[in-house]
Structure formats: structure tokens, C-alpha cells
């Protein structure tokens, strides 16, 4: 058997403040495996909050402790305010429910920091979407925003129809800065004021690919065509939809991937509430009314797009159907899905202690399962192989608790 390189690809769903669930799973895997798996990934990607985590890790090199503070600390509450007065102020001044400038400030000061040249960073992608040029604002195409180029610039090899934007200085056509990439992947019409670049207006990638696993597979195969690929797909917790796969099906799929990966590794073993700001900028009543009308228009757009948006679990089922297609064959692909049903629904803007506690408990229940621990055991062996036999060692981190 040819000893092919094994590439880990980490991909994270969207879900707003529910990303706290994902951070707990990343940390529990860190504890079991002995290293941060995103740091060991050849490619990391995500949508919306998942895209923010991906960029924060790949560019800002944030650890899980710092990431958890983004959710349960003051940062999330600065963005997702719970004050109606603050919301009204944002709508009146900027035609958005939340202050996008605070998200940009957070990105600039905390998420990316002094990252250096973008080409020196780990490969990452985030997803957004935008209206098709020939259609109306409801007809969307997926935007793949990455800090690398496709091997031969042929998107047909990447499985889905998409348009590409490269992360760089943001000065050239079809190029975005890191902060613009963060904004683009999380731009929900009405929630945030939309950004436009080169006549392209970006929407949150969750309207098309809240679970971007199919995109991750296409990107990985384009970048690493002959290697073994392990995809680690992280959810943000939720109620499994009736048309989606069940927890039992997820467990069975992970069991099969564990068994297949074990066969390959066996020979290796043998060898938000904030105070109203006092420095209100002045906006005249006419502009304030216009902003209110624009906000209502954006909210209506979001509602229409949400009705058309496939669920996270449906997207995962679509990917599994793609794998089962008779024309598709990839014996070097191993897929693990980290997702569980929460005891109750948590909104993507929820910054309450109760909401974060629900997310934490859901993640810990999954992390204590035998299948989670078995997967972690195999991933540890992969890391040891990739690092030439060197054992990983865990550096304790303290995940911020709900408050």
C-alpha cells in the first residue's frame, strides 16, 4: 500500500454565537489528541461564525481560550446588543440592527492582530454569496474567498458553480482584505450593513452553504489531488431537521470512518447588553427615515433568502448522497461530523448565560461519548505520523464559562 500523505481539513458551520459550542469541541479534541487540530490542518474553512473562527485561527493564531472569550466575554455583547434602544439607534443611523463597525474593530484588534503577510498564513477559505449578475437579488451564487488560488484556476474542478475572491491587500479586482472577508462571510441583510466590492454585494454564506463541507472537499481535492483527506466537519449544535440526518446516522457514519481510518493506521502503529453611547453622530430626520426604509428592505430580503436556504443537515445529507453517487469514488476520503442535538434551540444572536450553558452542555455530552474519544485516538495517531513519530503534548487552556 502506498504511504500517501494524510491531509486534515477542518470546516466549520455558521451559527452566530453558537460558535461557542464549536470552540468547546475544538478544545476537548485538543485535550484528547494533544494538539490544536486546526493548527495541524492543511486547510481550514467555514461560513459566517465558522469563517470567523477559521480566519482567527489561520491568521490571528488565536487559541481556544481567546476564542471562547469572543463569545461569552464582552466582545459578542458589543456586537449583538440586546437593548431595543441601541437597535433603534443603529437602524436610524446606519440601516442595520447591529453595529458592523464594532465587528470590524474586533477583527482588526483581536481576530487577526499583527498577522504579517497573508501569503505566509495557513491556507483558509470562507464562504459568502452574492446576487447573480443576470438575475435579481434573490438569485444567488456562492462566493469562495481564500488566501490561495485554485491549482489551475478552473472552478469546474471544484464541484460547484462559484466565483472566486482572493484575500490580500484588497486593492486589486476580485481581491478582499482579511477584514472584508470576515464581513462578507457574516453579512446578513438587515443585521449588518452589506459591503460591496467591485460591484459585488456580499451576503452571509449561510444563505447557500451554512455547512460548507462540499466546498471544503472540492477545495481540498483541488489543492491536494493525490493525498488522503480527513475532513473534520464541525456543527454549532441544533435541532436536527426532519429532512436531515439523525444523530444515529451521524454516529454510524463516524463509526465507519473510524474503522476505515484504523485499517490504514494499523501498519503505522506497528512501525450582549451595552450602554447607549453618549457621542451619537448626527443624522438628519430625512436620512434617518431613509435608513429605516432601507433596513426594512434588507429584513424582507433576509426573510426571502432564509426561506430558500437549505438547512445545515440537509447540506450534509447532500454531501453524503454525493459520496454515494455511482460516478463518485474516493477511497482516500474520511469524513467525521461533530454535531449533536441540543436540549433546546439557541438563537444565533443569543448572548445569555442560559444559552451559552446549553451550548456548553451539548458539546460536553458529545465529547464524553465513546465515538468522540475513538475518533480523537485515531486523529492522534495521524498527528504522530505526520510529525515523524513525535508525540503531541497538550498545553492547558481555560475555556471561558457562561456568564
Secondary structure, DSSP 8 states (H G I E B T S, - for coil): -----EEEEEEE---GGGHHHHHHHHHHHHHHHSS-TTTT-SEEEEETHHHHHHHHHHTS---HHHHHHHHHSHHHHHHS---HHHHHHHHHHHS-SS-HHHHHHHIIIIISSS---GGGS--EEEEEEEE-TTS-TTSEEEEEEESS--TTS-GGGGSS-EEEEEESSS-STTEE-HHHHHHHHT--BTTB---EETTEEEEETHHHHSS-HHHHHHHHHHHSTTSEEEEEEE---B---TTS--HHHHHHHHHHHHHHHHHHHHHHHH-------S------HHHHHHHHHHHHHHHHHHHHHHHH---HHHHHHHHHHHHH-TT---TTEEEEEE--B-SS---TT--SHHHHHHHHHHHHHHHTSHHHHHHHHHHHHHHHHHTTT--------------
